[in-house]
Amino acid sequence: MLIVMSFRSLEGPFCRDCGLSVFRKLTADTLIQGWYGYLSLLITPITVLINLARRGKVAHLAQPTGGGQPMDPGPPLLARPTAIIGIFMPLILILVIVLVNVAR
């Protein structure tokens, strides 16, 4: 992952609950997994901002209908441990780099 980036997306017709579930899961995954490559340090914040901009479209999707069981949206994005840790990941990486350089 240091050299090659990975992009994930899910396509399909989503109801509001399913779309919100996918948005929260993929954005939380991006926040925790997206910082480990050289270019990823720049691309991850852009990807998260794009996801947040598209969140408005998800909110306007149709409500679930009787066609099947909708996905559970789960806790809000900022209530997920992976998202919280992921938000602080760049700071943690910078701190580690500084500490390694100071220890030399």
Residue, then its C-alpha position, 0 to 999 in steps of 0.5 A: m500500500l506504500i506504492v500502489m493505491s487502492f480505490r473502492s466504490l459500490e454502485g447500484p440502486f440504493c435507498r437512503d438507509c443503504g446509501l448512508s450505510v455504504f457512505r459511512k462504511l467506506t468513508a470510515d475505511t478511507l480515514i483509517q486506511g488511506w494515509y499509508g502511501y506517499l500520494s495517499l497523504l494528498i489524495t485521502p483528504i480530497t477523497v473524504l471531501i468528495n465523499l462528504a460532498r456526495r453525502g447530500k445526494v445520499a440524504h435525498l435518496a428515496q426511503p426504503t420500500g417493501g422490496g427487501q431489508p435495508m442495510d442498517p446505517g449504523p452509528p454516525l461517521l464521527a461516532r465510529p472508532t475507525a473514523i476517529i482514529g483515522i482523522f488523527m492518523p496524519l497527526i500520529l504519522i507526523l509525530v512518529i516522524v518527528l520523534v524518530n528524527v529527534a531520537r537520532 
